[in-house]
Amino acid sequence: MPNIKPISDLRNYSEVLRNVAAGAPVFLTKNGRGKYAIVDMQDYEKTQATLRLINELVKGRKSGEQEGWLEPEDMRAHFRAKTDEV
C-alpha cells in the first residue's frame, strides 16, 4: 500500500523520512494531488541505471535498423577478437 502524506507533514520531515525505505517511497500531495515522491537512494540509483540501459538499447536498435543487424556468429567473432587482445 503506497505511503501518501500531505506536503504539510514535511514540517516534521524527520518523521516523513523515517517512512522512506528501499522499495517504499513516500508520495507527497499538494492540494490533494500527487506532487512529489521521496525515494530511497538505492531505488533512485537503480532507476537511473535502468534508464541508461534502456537508452543504450534504443541506440542499439536504431543502429541495427539503420546499419543492418549482425549475425550471432559475427558478434561471437567480434568478442573473441576483443578477448584475444587482452
PDB file with SEQRES, HELIX, SHEET and CRYST1 records, atoms N, CA, C and O in Angstrom:
SEQRES   1 A   86  MET PRO ASN ILE LYS PRO ILE SER ASP LEU ARG ASN TYR          
SEQRES   2 A   86  SER GLU VAL LEU ARG ASN VAL ALA ALA GLY ALA PRO VAL          
SEQRES   3 A   86  PHE LEU THR LYS ASN GLY ARG GLY LYS TYR ALA ILE VAL          
SEQRES   4 A   86  ASP MET GLN ASP TYR GLU LYS THR GLN ALA THR LEU ARG          
SEQRES   5 A   86  LEU ILE ASN GLU LEU VAL LYS GLY ARG LYS SER GLY GLU          
SEQRES   6 A   86  GLN GLU GLY TRP LEU GLU PRO GLU ASP MET ARG ALA HIS          
SEQRES   7 A   86  PHE ARG ALA LYS THR ASP GLU VAL                              
HELIX    1 AA1 ILE A    7  ASN A   12  5                                   6    
HELIX    2 AA2 TYR A   13  ARG A   18  1                                   6    
HELIX    3 AA3 MET A   41  GLU A   67  1                                  27    
HELIX    4 AA4 PRO A   72  GLU A   85  1                                  14    
SHEET    1 AA1 3 ASN A   3  PRO A   6  0                                        
SHEET    2 AA1 3 VAL A  26  LYS A  30  1                                        
SHEET    3 AA1 3 ARG A  33  ILE A  38 -1                                        
CRYST1    1.000    1.000    1.000  90.00  90.00  90.00 P 1           1          
ATOM      1  N   MET A   1       0.847  -1.177   0.000  1.00  0.00           N  
ATOM      2  CA  MET A   1       0.000   0.000   0.000  1.00  0.00           C  
ATOM      3  C   MET A   1       0.898   1.247   0.000  1.00  0.00           C  
ATOM      4  O   MET A   1       1.808   1.351   0.823  1.00  0.00           O  
ATOM      5  N   PRO A   2       0.650   2.181  -0.906  1.00  0.00           N  
ATOM      6  CA  PRO A   2       1.518   3.351  -1.001  1.00  0.00           C  
ATOM      7  C   PRO A   2       1.440   4.221   0.255  1.00  0.00           C  
ATOM      8  O   PRO A   2       0.399   4.323   0.903  1.00  0.00           O  
ATOM      9  N   ASN A   3       2.559   4.834   0.568  1.00  0.00           N  
ATOM     10  CA  ASN A   3       2.656   5.732   1.714  1.00  0.00           C  
ATOM     11  C   ASN A   3       2.445   7.145   1.190  1.00  0.00           C  
ATOM     12  O   ASN A   3       3.349   7.728   0.592  1.00  0.00           O  
ATOM     13  N   ILE A   4       1.254   7.700   1.412  1.00  0.00           N  
ATOM     14  CA  ILE A   4       0.890   9.014   0.890  1.00  0.00           C  
ATOM     15  C   ILE A   4       0.680   9.965   2.058  1.00  0.00           C  
ATOM     16  O   ILE A   4      -0.033   9.659   3.014  1.00  0.00           O  
ATOM     17  N   LYS A   5       1.317  11.125   1.958  1.00  0.00           N  
ATOM     18  CA  LYS A   5       1.228  12.121   3.028  1.00  0.00           C  
ATOM     19  C   LYS A   5       1.046  13.503   2.413  1.00  0.00           C  
ATOM     20  O   LYS A   5       1.531  13.759   1.311  1.00  0.00           O  
ATOM     21  N   PRO A   6       0.354  14.392   3.111  1.00  0.00           N  
ATOM     22  CA  PRO A   6       0.276  15.774   2.615  1.00  0.00           C  
ATOM     23  C   PRO A   6       1.630  16.462   2.788  1.00  0.00           C  
ATOM     24  O   PRO A   6       2.385  16.155   3.711  1.00  0.00           O  
ATOM     25  N   ILE A   7       1.915  17.381   1.898  1.00  0.00           N  
ATOM     26  CA  ILE A   7       3.205  18.071   1.942  1.00  0.00           C  
ATOM     27  C   ILE A   7       3.403  18.823   3.256  1.00  0.00           C  
ATOM     28  O   ILE A   7       4.537  19.060   3.674  1.00  0.00           O  
ATOM     29  N   SER A   8       2.319  19.192   3.896  1.00  0.00           N  
ATOM     30  CA  SER A   8       2.423  19.902   5.173  1.00  0.00           C  
ATOM     31  C   SER A   8       3.095  19.044   6.243  1.00  0.00           C  
ATOM     32  O   SER A   8       3.607  19.574   7.230  1.00  0.00           O  
ATOM     33  N   ASP A   9       3.097  17.716   6.055  1.00  0.00           N  
ATOM     34  CA  ASP A   9       3.786  16.832   7.001  1.00  0.00           C  
ATOM     35  C   ASP A   9       5.297  17.032   6.991  1.00  0.00           C  
ATOM     36  O   ASP A   9       5.990  16.555   7.890  1.00  0.00           O  
ATOM     37  N   LEU A  10       5.815  17.735   5.980  1.00  0.00           N  
ATOM     38  CA  LEU A  10       7.255  17.981   5.927  1.00  0.00           C  
ATOM     39  C   LEU A  10       7.720  18.923   7.035  1.00  0.00           C  
ATOM     40  O   LEU A  10       8.921  19.082   7.254  1.00  0.00           O  
ATOM     41  N   ARG A  11       6.777  19.543   7.728  1.00  0.00           N  
ATOM     42  CA  ARG A  11       7.171  20.356   8.885  1.00  0.00           C  
ATOM     43  C   ARG A  11       7.926  19.485   9.879  1.00  0.00           C  
ATOM     44  O   ARG A  11       8.839  19.944  10.565  1.00  0.00           O  
ATOM     45  N   ASN A  12       7.529  18.229   9.940  1.00  0.00           N  
ATOM     46  CA  ASN A  12       8.213  17.243  10.778  1.00  0.00           C  
ATOM     47  C   ASN A  12       8.886  16.247   9.822  1.00  0.00           C  
ATOM     48  O   ASN A  12       8.534  15.068   9.780  1.00  0.00           O  
ATOM     49  N   TYR A  13       9.870  16.758   9.051  1.00  0.00           N  
ATOM     50  CA  TYR A  13      10.464  15.954   7.984  1.00  0.00           C  
ATOM     51  C   TYR A  13      11.158  14.699   8.482  1.00  0.00           C  
ATOM     52  O   TYR A  13      11.255  13.718   7.746  1.00  0.00           O  
ATOM     53  N   SER A  14      11.642  14.708   9.711  1.00  0.00           N  
ATOM     54  CA  SER A  14      12.301  13.505  10.237  1.00  0.00           C  
ATOM     55  C   SER A  14      11.338  12.329  10.256  1.00  0.00           C  
ATOM     56  O   SER A  14      11.719  11.204   9.934  1.00  0.00           O  
ATOM     57  N   GLU A  15      10.110  12.584  10.628  1.00  0.00           N  
ATOM     58  CA  GLU A  15       9.102  11.516  10.667  1.00  0.00           C  
ATOM     59  C   GLU A  15       8.779  11.028   9.263  1.00  0.00           C  
ATOM     60  O   GLU A  15       8.618   9.827   9.048  1.00  0.00           O  
ATOM     61  N   VAL A  16       8.682  11.945   8.304  1.00  0.00           N  
ATOM     62  CA  VAL A  16       8.404  11.561   6.917  1.00  0.00           C  
ATOM     63  C   VAL A  16       9.557  10.725   6.376  1.00  0.00           C  
ATOM     64  O   VAL A  16       9.330   9.686   5.757  1.00  0.00           O  
ATOM     65  N   LEU A  17      10.799  11.171   6.605  1.00  0.00           N  
ATOM     66  CA  LEU A  17      11.961  10.445   6.093  1.00  0.00           C  
ATOM     67  C   LEU A  17      12.111   9.080   6.737  1.00  0.00           C  
ATOM     68  O   LEU A  17      12.641   8.158   6.116  1.00  0.00           O  
ATOM     69  N   ARG A  18      11.661   8.938   7.953  1.00  0.00           N  
ATOM     70  CA  ARG A  18      11.725   7.642   8.626  1.00  0.00           C  
ATOM     71  C   ARG A  18      10.875   6.598   7.898  1.00  0.00           C  
ATOM     72  O   ARG A  18      11.128   5.398   8.000  1.00  0.00           O  
ATOM     73  N   ASN A  19       9.870   7.067   7.165  1.00  0.00           N  
ATOM     74  CA  ASN A  19       8.970   6.155   6.444  1.00  0.00           C  
ATOM     75  C   ASN A  19       9.496   5.758   5.067  1.00  0.00           C  
ATOM     76  O   ASN A  19       8.948   4.858   4.430  1.00  0.00           O  
ATOM     77  N   VAL A  20      10.555   6.424   4.604  1.00  0.00           N  
ATOM     78  CA  VAL A  20      11.127   6.105   3.295  1.00  0.00           C  
ATOM     79  C   VAL A  20      12.054   4.907   3.453  1.00  0.00           C  
ATOM     80  O   VAL A  20      12.891   4.877   4.356  1.00  0.00           O  
ATOM     81  N   ALA A  21      11.903   3.924   2.578  1.00  0.00           N  
ATOM     82  CA  ALA A  21      12.765   2.741   2.597  1.00  0.00           C  
ATOM     83  C   ALA A  21      12.919   2.236   1.168  1.00  0.00           C  
ATOM     84  O   ALA A  21      12.165   2.625   0.276  1.00  0.00           O  
ATOM     85  N   ALA A  22      13.901   1.369   0.960  1.00  0.00           N  
ATOM     86  CA  ALA A  22      14.086   0.772  -0.367  1.00  0.00           C  
ATOM     87  C   ALA A  22      12.796   0.060  -0.752  1.00  0.00           C  
ATOM     88  O   ALA A  22      12.290  -0.778  -0.006  1.00  0.00           O  
ATOM     89  N   GLY A  23      12.278   0.397  -1.906  1.00  0.00           N  
ATOM     90  CA  GLY A  23      11.046  -0.219  -2.380  1.00  0.00           C  
ATOM     91  C   GLY A  23       9.790   0.375  -1.767  1.00  0.00           C  
ATOM     92  O   GLY A  23       8.687  -0.094  -2.046  1.00  0.00           O  
ATOM     93  N   ALA A  24       9.941   1.401  -0.935  1.00  0.00           N  
ATOM     94  CA  ALA A  24       8.782   2.010  -0.272  1.00  0.00           C  
ATOM     95  C   ALA A  24       8.929   3.530  -0.266  1.00  0.00           C  
ATOM     96  O   ALA A  24       9.288   4.110   0.758  1.00  0.00           O  
ATOM     97  N   PRO A  25       8.656   4.178  -1.394  1.00  0.00           N  
ATOM     98  CA  PRO A  25       8.754   5.633  -1.431  1.00  0.00           C  
ATOM     99  C   PRO A  25       7.611   6.275  -0.642  1.00  0.00           C  
ATOM    100  O   PRO A  25       6.602   5.636  -0.344  1.00  0.00           O  
ATOM    101  N   VAL A  26       7.795   7.540  -0.317  1.00  0.00           N  
ATOM    102  CA  VAL A  26       6.728   8.325   0.287  1.00  0.00           C  
ATOM    103  C   VAL A  26       6.266   9.321  -0.777  1.00  0.00           C  
ATOM    104  O   VAL A  26       7.078  10.045  -1.352  1.00  0.00           O  
ATOM    105  N   PHE A  27       4.980   9.351  -1.028  1.00  0.00           N  
ATOM    106  CA  PHE A  27       4.406  10.264  -2.004  1.00  0.00           C  
ATOM    107  C   PHE A  27       3.793  11.439  -1.260  1.00  0.00           C  
ATOM    108  O   PHE A  27       3.020  11.258  -0.319  1.00  0.00           O  
ATOM    109  N   LEU A  28       4.147  12.648  -1.694  1.00  0.00           N  
ATOM    110  CA  LEU A  28       3.632  13.857  -1.060  1.00  0.00           C  
ATOM    111  C   LEU A  28       2.582  14.494  -1.955  1.00  0.00           C  
ATOM    112  O   LEU A  28       2.733  14.565  -3.175  1.00  0.00           O  
ATOM    113  N   THR A  29       1.517  14.952  -1.318  1.00  0.00           N  
ATOM    114  CA  THR A  29       0.439  15.591  -2.068  1.00  0.00           C  
ATOM    115  C   THR A  29       0.389  17.075  -1.733  1.00  0.00           C  
ATOM    116  O   THR A  29       0.759  17.503  -0.640  1.00  0.00           O  
ATOM    117  N   LYS A  30      -0.075  17.835  -2.700  1.00  0.00           N  
ATOM    118  CA  LYS A  30      -0.302  19.266  -2.502  1.00  0.00           C  
ATOM    119  C   LYS A  30      -1.694  19.555  -3.030  1.00  0.00           C  
ATOM    120  O   LYS A  30      -2.003  19.281  -4.189  1.00  0.00           O  
ATOM    121  N   ASN A  31      -2.517  20.105  -2.176  1.00  0.00           N  
ATOM    122  CA  ASN A  31      -3.923  20.360  -2.524  1.00  0.00           C  
ATOM    123  C   ASN A  31      -4.625  19.081  -2.983  1.00  0.00           C  
ATOM    124  O   ASN A  31      -5.444  19.105  -3.901  1.00  0.00           O  
ATOM    125  N   GLY A  32      -4.297  17.984  -2.341  1.00  0.00           N  
ATOM    126  CA  GLY A  32      -4.964  16.716  -2.628  1.00  0.00           C  
ATOM    127  C   GLY A  32      -4.486  15.997  -3.878  1.00  0.00           C  
ATOM    128  O   GLY A  32      -5.039  14.957  -4.234  1.00  0.00           O  
ATOM    129  N   ARG A  33      -3.485  16.521  -4.542  1.00  0.00           N  
ATOM    130  CA  ARG A  33      -2.966  15.889  -5.761  1.00  0.00           C  
ATOM    131  C   ARG A  33      -1.511  15.489  -5.555  1.00  0.00           C  
ATOM    132  O   ARG A  33      -0.765  16.162  -4.844  1.00  0.00           O  
ATOM    133  N   GLY A  34      -1.118  14.392  -6.180  1.00  0.00           N  
ATOM    134  CA  GLY A  34       0.268  13.949  -6.097  1.00  0.00           C  
ATOM    135  C   GLY A  34       1.210  15.003  -6.655  1.00  0.00           C  
ATOM    136  O   GLY A  34       0.979  15.535  -7.740  1.00  0.00           O  
ATOM    137  N   LYS A  35       2.270  15.305  -5.918  1.00  0.00           N  
ATOM    138  CA  LYS A  35       3.190  16.346  -6.348  1.00  0.00           C  
ATOM    139  C   LYS A  35       4.646  15.878  -6.346  1.00  0.00           C  
ATOM    140  O   LYS A  35       5.393  16.175  -7.278  1.00  0.00           O  
ATOM    141  N   TYR A  36       5.055  15.141  -5.298  1.00  0.00           N  
ATOM    142  CA  TYR A  36       6.453  14.729  -5.159  1.00  0.00           C  
ATOM    143  C   TYR A  36       6.528  13.283  -4.690  1.00  0.00           C  
ATOM    144  O   TYR A  36       5.576  12.735  -4.133  1.00  0.00           O  
ATOM    145  N   ALA A  37       7.690  12.684  -4.933  1.00  0.00           N  
ATOM    146  CA  ALA A  37       7.978  11.353  -4.399  1.00  0.00           C  
ATOM    147  C   ALA A  37       9.356  11.402  -3.756  1.00  0.00           C  
ATOM    148  O   ALA A  37      10.310  11.904  -4.350  1.00  0.00           O  
ATOM    149  N   ILE A  38       9.453  10.886  -2.555  1.00  0.00           N  
ATOM    150  CA  ILE A  38      10.741  10.785  -1.876  1.00  0.00           C  
ATOM    151  C   ILE A  38      11.119   9.313  -1.919  1.00  0.00           C  
ATOM    152  O   ILE A  38      10.406   8.457  -1.395  1.00  0.00           O  
ATOM    153  N   VAL A  39      12.256   9.032  -2.556  1.00  0.00           N  
ATOM    154  CA  VAL A  39      12.671   7.640  -2.730  1.00  0.00           C  
ATOM    155  C   VAL A  39      14.015   7.400  -2.047  1.00  0.00           C  
ATOM    156  O   VAL A  39      14.816   8.317  -1.867  1.00  0.00           O  
ATOM    157  N   ASP A  40      14.232   6.171  -1.681  1.00  0.00           N  
ATOM    158  CA  ASP A  40      15.497   5.730  -1.115  1.00  0.00           C  
ATOM    159  C   ASP A  40      16.584   5.877  -2.186  1.00  0.00           C  
ATOM    160  O   ASP A  40      16.307   5.671  -3.368  1.00  0.00           O  
ATOM    161  N   MET A  41      17.807   6.228  -1.796  1.00  0.00           N  
ATOM    162  CA  MET A  41      18.896   6.437  -2.746  1.00  0.00           C  
ATOM    163  C   MET A  41      19.141   5.183  -3.590  1.00  0.00           C  
ATOM    164  O   MET A  41      19.431   5.289  -4.782  1.00  0.00           O  
ATOM    165  N   GLN A  42      19.029   4.017  -2.993  1.00  0.00           N  
ATOM    166  CA  GLN A  42      19.223   2.760  -3.727  1.00  0.00           C  
ATOM    167  C   GLN A  42      18.199   2.640  -4.855  1.00  0.00           C  
ATOM    168  O   GLN A  42      18.545   2.235  -5.964  1.00  0.00           O  
ATOM    169  N   ASP A  43      16.942   2.989  -4.580  1.00  0.00           N  
ATOM    170  CA  ASP A  43      15.910   2.951  -5.618  1.00  0.00           C  
ATOM    171  C   ASP A  43      16.185   3.979  -6.705  1.00  0.00           C  
ATOM    172  O   ASP A  43      16.001   3.701  -7.890  1.00  0.00           O  
ATOM    173  N   TYR A  44      16.628   5.172  -6.301  1.00  0.00           N  
ATOM    174  CA  TYR A  44      16.942   6.218  -7.269  1.00  0.00           C  
ATOM    175  C   TYR A  44      18.058   5.766  -8.208  1.00  0.00           C  
ATOM    176  O   TYR A  44      17.941   5.906  -9.425  1.00  0.00           O  
ATOM    177  N   GLU A  45      19.133   5.229  -7.648  1.00  0.00           N  
ATOM    178  CA  GLU A  45      20.260   4.774  -8.469  1.00  0.00           C  
ATOM    179  C   GLU A  45      19.851   3.637  -9.388  1.00  0.00           C  
ATOM    180  O   GLU A  45      20.298   3.575 -10.533  1.00  0.00           O  
ATOM    181  N   LYS A  46      19.012   2.742  -8.906  1.00  0.00           N  
ATOM    182  CA  LYS A  46      18.528   1.640  -9.737  1.00  0.00           C  
ATOM    183  C   LYS A  46      17.696   2.178 -10.903  1.00  0.00           C  
ATOM    184  O   LYS A  46      17.816   1.696 -12.029  1.00  0.00           O  
ATOM    185  N   THR A  47      16.864   3.166 -10.633  1.00  0.00           N  
ATOM    186  CA  THR A  47      16.041   3.770 -11.676  1.00  0.00           C  
ATOM    187  C   THR A  47      16.921   4.458 -12.721  1.00  0.00           C  
ATOM    188  O   THR A  47      16.677   4.326 -13.921  1.00  0.00           O  
ATOM    189  N   GLN A  48      17.933   5.185 -12.273  1.00  0.00           N  
ATOM    190  CA  GLN A  48      18.844   5.860 -13.193  1.00  0.00           C  
ATOM    191  C   GLN A  48      19.595   4.849 -14.060  1.00  0.00           C  
ATOM    192  O   GLN A  48      19.756   5.061 -15.262  1.00  0.00           O  
ATOM    193  N   ALA A  49      20.052   3.758 -13.458  1.00  0.00           N  
ATOM    194  CA  ALA A  49      20.758   2.716 -14.213  1.00  0.00           C  
ATOM    195  C   ALA A  49      19.822   2.070 -15.236  1.00  0.00           C  
ATOM    196  O   ALA A  49      20.234   1.767 -16.356  1.00  0.00           O  
ATOM    197  N   THR A  50      18.586   1.864 -14.856  1.00  0.00           N  
ATOM    198  CA  THR A  50      17.602   1.282 -15.772  1.00  0.00           C  
ATOM    199  C   THR A  50      17.364   2.207 -16.960  1.00  0.00           C  
ATOM    200  O   THR A  50      17.292   1.749 -18.101  1.00  0.00           O  
ATOM    201  N   LEU A  51      17.244   3.496 -16.699  1.00  0.00           N  
ATOM    202  CA  LEU A  51      17.050   4.458 -17.786  1.00  0.00           C  
ATOM    203  C   LEU A  51      18.250   4.490 -18.725  1.00  0.00           C  
ATOM    204  O   LEU A  51      18.084   4.552 -19.943  1.00  0.00           O  
ATOM    205  N   ARG A  52      19.470   4.448 -18.159  1.00  0.00           N  
ATOM    206  CA  ARG A  52      20.666   4.418 -19.010  1.00  0.00           C  
ATOM    207  C   ARG A  52      20.675   3.164 -19.881  1.00  0.00           C  
ATOM    208  O   ARG A  52      20.999   3.233 -21.067  1.00  0.00           O  
ATOM    209  N   LEU A  53      20.321   2.026 -19.299  1.00  0.00           N  
ATOM    210  CA  LEU A  53      20.282   0.769 -20.056  1.00  0.00           C  
ATOM    211  C   LEU A  53      19.254   0.843 -21.178  1.00  0.00           C  
ATOM    212  O   LEU A  53      19.533   0.440 -22.307  1.00  0.00           O  
ATOM    213  N   ILE A  54      18.073   1.354 -20.871  1.00  0.00           N  
ATOM    214  CA  ILE A  54      17.029   1.466 -21.895  1.00  0.00           C  
ATOM    215  C   ILE A  54      17.487   2.378 -23.023  1.00  0.00           C  
ATOM    216  O   ILE A  54      17.257   2.079 -24.195  1.00  0.00           O  
ATOM    217  N   ASN A  55      18.138   3.495 -22.680  1.00  0.00           N  
ATOM    218  CA  ASN A  55      18.645   4.405 -23.719  1.00  0.00           C  
ATOM    219  C   ASN A  55      19.676   3.725 -24.605  1.00  0.00           C  
ATOM    220  O   ASN A  55      19.668   3.915 -25.821  1.00  0.00           O  
ATOM    221  N   GLU A  56      20.560   2.938 -24.011  1.00  0.00           N  
ATOM    222  CA  GLU A  56      21.563   2.218 -24.807  1.00  0.00           C  
ATOM    223  C   GLU A  56      20.895   1.166 -25.700  1.00  0.00           C  
ATOM    224  O   GLU A  56      21.313   0.971 -26.842  1.00  0.00           O  
ATOM    225  N   LEU A  57      19.880   0.501 -25.196  1.00  0.00           N  
ATOM    226  CA  LEU A  57      19.168  -0.487 -26.012  1.00  0.00           C  
ATOM    227  C   LEU A  57      18.455   0.183 -27.189  1.00  0.00           C  
ATOM    228  O   LEU A  57      18.422  -0.362 -28.292  1.00  0.00           O  
ATOM    229  N   VAL A  58      17.890   1.362 -26.951  1.00  0.00           N  
ATOM    230  CA  VAL A  58      17.237   2.107 -28.030  1.00  0.00           C  
ATOM    231  C   VAL A  58      18.269   2.494 -29.082  1.00  0.00           C  
ATOM    232  O   VAL A  58      18.010   2.364 -30.278  1.00  0.00           O  
ATOM    233  N   LYS A  59      19.444   2.972 -28.647  1.00  0.00           N  
ATOM    234  CA  LYS A  59      20.512   3.309 -29.598  1.00  0.00           C  
ATOM    235  C   LYS A  59      20.906   2.088 -30.425  1.00  0.00           C  
ATOM    236  O   LYS A  59      21.079   2.178 -31.640  1.00  0.00           O  
ATOM    237  N   GLY A  60      21.044   0.954 -29.754  1.00  0.00           N  
ATOM    238  CA  GLY A  60      21.414  -0.276 -30.458  1.00  0.00           C  
ATOM    239  C   GLY A  60      20.363  -0.696 -31.466  1.00  0.00           C  
ATOM    240  O   GLY A  60      20.693  -1.132 -32.569  1.00  0.00           O  
ATOM    241  N   ARG A  61      19.109  -0.568 -31.094  1.00  0.00           N  
ATOM    242  CA  ARG A  61      18.029  -0.931 -32.020  1.00  0.00           C  
ATOM    243  C   ARG A  61      18.042  -0.006 -33.238  1.00  0.00           C  
ATOM    244  O   ARG A  61      17.913  -0.467 -34.372  1.00  0.00           O  
ATOM    245  N   LYS A  62      18.198   1.304 -33.001  1.00  0.00           N  
ATOM    246  CA  LYS A  62      18.242   2.251 -34.120  1.00  0.00           C  
ATOM    247  C   LYS A  62      19.419   1.947 -35.028  1.00  0.00           C  
ATOM    248  O   LYS A  62      19.297   1.983 -36.253  1.00  0.00           O  
ATOM    249  N   SER A  63      20.568   1.645 -34.416  1.00  0.00           N  
ATOM    250  CA  SER A  63      21.761   1.315 -35.197  1.00  0.00           C  
ATOM    251  C   SER A  63      21.513   0.074 -36.052  1.00  0.00           C  
ATOM    252  O   SER A  63      21.879   0.038 -37.227  1.00  0.00           O  
ATOM    253  N   GLY A  64      20.895  -0.929 -35.461  1.00  0.00           N  
ATOM    254  CA  GLY A  64      20.601  -2.148 -36.203  1.00  0.00           C  
ATOM    255  C   GLY A  64      19.646  -1.907 -37.357  1.00  0.00           C  
ATOM    256  O   GLY A  64      19.803  -2.474 -38.438  1.00  0.00           O  
ATOM    257  N   GLU A  65      18.661  -1.064 -37.119  1.00  0.00           N  
ATOM    258  CA  GLU A  65      17.687  -0.774 -38.178  1.00  0.00           C  
ATOM    259  C   GLU A  65      18.305   0.053 -39.302  1.00  0.00           C  
ATOM    260  O   GLU A  65      17.963  -0.132 -40.470  1.00  0.00           O  
ATOM    261  N   GLN A  66      19.214   0.964 -38.952  1.00  0.00           N  
ATOM    262  CA  GLN A  66      19.809   1.841 -39.962  1.00  0.00           C  
ATOM    263  C   GLN A  66      20.997   1.201 -40.666  1.00  0.00           C  
ATOM    264  O   GLN A  66      21.152   1.349 -41.878  1.00  0.00           O  
ATOM    265  N   GLU A  67      21.839   0.489 -39.918  1.00  0.00           N  
ATOM    266  CA  GLU A  67      23.077  -0.043 -40.485  1.00  0.00           C  
ATOM    267  C   GLU A  67      23.042  -1.537 -40.728  1.00  0.00           C  
ATOM    268  O   GLU A  67      23.989  -2.098 -41.279  1.00  0.00           O  
ATOM    269  N   GLY A  68      21.978  -2.178 -40.332  1.00  0.00           N  
ATOM    270  CA  GLY A  68      21.860  -3.616 -40.512  1.00  0.00           C  
ATOM    271  C   GLY A  68      22.251  -4.364 -39.247  1.00  0.00           C  
ATOM    272  O   GLY A  68      23.077  -3.907 -38.457  1.00  0.00           O  
ATOM    273  N   TRP A  69      21.646  -5.503 -39.083  1.00  0.00           N  
ATOM    274  CA  TRP A  69      21.865  -6.318 -37.891  1.00  0.00           C  
ATOM    275  C   TRP A  69      23.060  -7.236 -38.087  1.00  0.00           C  
ATOM    276  O   TRP A  69      23.352  -7.650 -39.210  1.00  0.00           O  
ATOM    277  N   LEU A  70      23.739  -7.551 -37.018  1.00  0.00           N  
ATOM    278  CA  LEU A  70      24.837  -8.503 -37.062  1.00  0.00           C  
ATOM    279  C   LEU A  70      24.294  -9.898 -36.769  1.00  0.00           C  
ATOM    280  O   LEU A  70      23.362 -10.067 -35.982  1.00  0.00           O  
ATOM    281  N   GLU A  71      24.881 -10.867 -37.400  1.00  0.00           N  
ATOM    282  CA  GLU A  71      24.518 -12.259 -37.131  1.00  0.00           C  
ATOM    283  C   GLU A  71      25.191 -12.688 -35.824  1.00  0.00           C  
ATOM    284  O   GLU A  71      26.239 -12.150 -35.467  1.00  0.00           O  
ATOM    285  N   PRO A  72      24.607 -13.640 -35.114  1.00  0.00           N  
ATOM    286  CA  PRO A  72      25.206 -14.088 -33.850  1.00  0.00           C  
ATOM    287  C   PRO A  72      26.669 -14.508 -33.989  1.00  0.00           C  
ATOM    288  O   PRO A  72      27.475 -14.216 -33.106  1.00  0.00           O  
ATOM    289  N   GLU A  73      27.022 -15.181 -35.068  1.00  0.00           N  
ATOM    290  CA  GLU A  73      28.414 -15.624 -35.246  1.00  0.00           C  
ATOM    291  C   GLU A  73      29.348 -14.423 -35.414  1.00  0.00           C  
ATOM    292  O   GLU A  73      30.489 -14.451 -34.951  1.00  0.00           O  
ATOM    293  N   ASP A  74      28.863 -13.374 -36.074  1.00  0.00           N  
ATOM    294  CA  ASP A  74      29.681 -12.160 -36.214  1.00  0.00           C  
ATOM    295  C   ASP A  74      29.942 -11.542 -34.841  1.00  0.00           C  
ATOM    296  O   ASP A  74      31.046 -11.070 -34.571  1.00  0.00           O  
ATOM    297  N   MET A  75      28.946 -11.544 -33.988  1.00  0.00           N  
ATOM    298  CA  MET A  75      29.106 -10.999 -32.630  1.00  0.00           C  
ATOM    299  C   MET A  75      30.106 -11.840 -31.842  1.00  0.00           C  
ATOM    300  O   MET A  75      30.979 -11.295 -31.166  1.00  0.00           O  
ATOM    301  N   ARG A  76      29.983 -13.154 -31.925  1.00  0.00           N  
ATOM    302  CA  ARG A  76      30.926 -14.031 -31.214  1.00  0.00           C  
ATOM    303  C   ARG A  76      32.351 -13.773 -31.666  1.00  0.00           C  
ATOM    304  O   ARG A  76      33.262 -13.686 -30.843  1.00  0.00           O  
ATOM    305  N   ALA A  77      32.550 -13.648 -32.986  1.00  0.00           N  
ATOM    306  CA  ALA A  77      33.886 -13.401 -33.526  1.00  0.00           C  
ATOM    307  C   ALA A  77      34.417 -12.048 -33.033  1.00  0.00           C  
ATOM    308  O   ALA A  77      35.597 -11.920 -32.708  1.00  0.00           O  
ATOM    309  N   HIS A  78      33.553 -11.062 -32.983  1.00  0.00           N  
ATOM    310  CA  HIS A  78      33.960  -9.736 -32.509  1.00  0.00           C  
ATOM    311  C   HIS A  78      34.453  -9.816 -31.069  1.00  0.00           C  
ATOM    312  O   HIS A  78      35.513  -9.280 -30.745  1.00  0.00           O  
ATOM    313  N   PHE A  79      33.690 -10.482 -30.202  1.00  0.00           N  
ATOM    314  CA  PHE A  79      34.076 -10.547 -28.794  1.00  0.00           C  
ATOM    315  C   PHE A  79      35.244 -11.495 -28.558  1.00  0.00           C  
ATOM    316  O   PHE A  79      36.020 -11.297 -27.623  1.00  0.00           O  
ATOM    317  N   ARG A  80      35.379 -12.521 -29.390  1.00  0.00           N  
ATOM    318  CA  ARG A  80      36.565 -13.380 -29.284  1.00  0.00           C  
ATOM    319  C   ARG A  80      37.817 -12.563 -29.608  1.00  0.00           C  
ATOM    320  O   ARG A  80      38.839 -12.688 -28.933  1.00  0.00           O  
ATOM    321  N   ALA A  81      37.730 -11.731 -30.637  1.00  0.00           N  
ATOM    322  CA  ALA A  81      38.872 -10.891 -31.038  1.00  0.00           C  
ATOM    323  C   ALA A  81      39.212  -9.925 -29.912  1.00  0.00           C  
ATOM    324  O   ALA A  81      40.390  -9.698 -29.635  1.00  0.00           O  
ATOM    325  N   LYS A  82      38.209  -9.354 -29.260  1.00  0.00           N  
ATOM    326  CA  LYS A  82      38.443  -8.438 -28.136  1.00  0.00           C  
ATOM    327  C   LYS A  82      39.117  -9.179 -26.985  1.00  0.00           C  
ATOM    328  O   LYS A  82      40.017  -8.635 -26.345  1.00  0.00           O  
ATOM    329  N   THR A  83      38.697 -10.398 -26.718  1.00  0.00           N  
ATOM    330  CA  THR A  83      39.275 -11.196 -25.646  1.00  0.00           C  
ATOM    331  C   THR A  83      40.719 -11.548 -25.937  1.00  0.00           C  
ATOM    332  O   THR A  83      41.554 -11.564 -25.032  1.00  0.00           O  
ATOM    333  N   ASP A  84      41.017 -11.830 -27.191  1.00  0.00           N  
ATOM    334  CA  ASP A  84      42.387 -12.172 -27.570  1.00  0.00           C  
ATOM    335  C   ASP A  84      43.333 -10.979 -27.440  1.00  0.00           C  
ATOM    336  O   ASP A  84      44.531 -11.159 -27.222  1.00  0.00           O  
ATOM    337  N   GLU A  85      42.791  -9.741 -27.575  1.00  0.00           N  
ATOM    338  CA  GLU A  85      43.616  -8.541 -27.445  1.00  0.00           C  
ATOM    339  C   GLU A  85      44.113  -8.351 -26.027  1.00  0.00           C  
ATOM    340  O   GLU A  85      45.175  -7.767 -25.811  1.00  0.00           O  
ATOM    341  N   VAL A  86      43.366  -8.834 -25.071  1.00  0.00           N  
ATOM    342  CA  VAL A  86      43.715  -8.626 -23.640  1.00  0.00           C  
ATOM    343  C   VAL A  86      44.736  -9.551 -23.184  1.00  0.00           C  
ATOM    344  O   VAL A  86      45.134  -9.507 -22.020  1.00  0.00           O  
TER     345      VAL A  86                                                      
END                                                                             
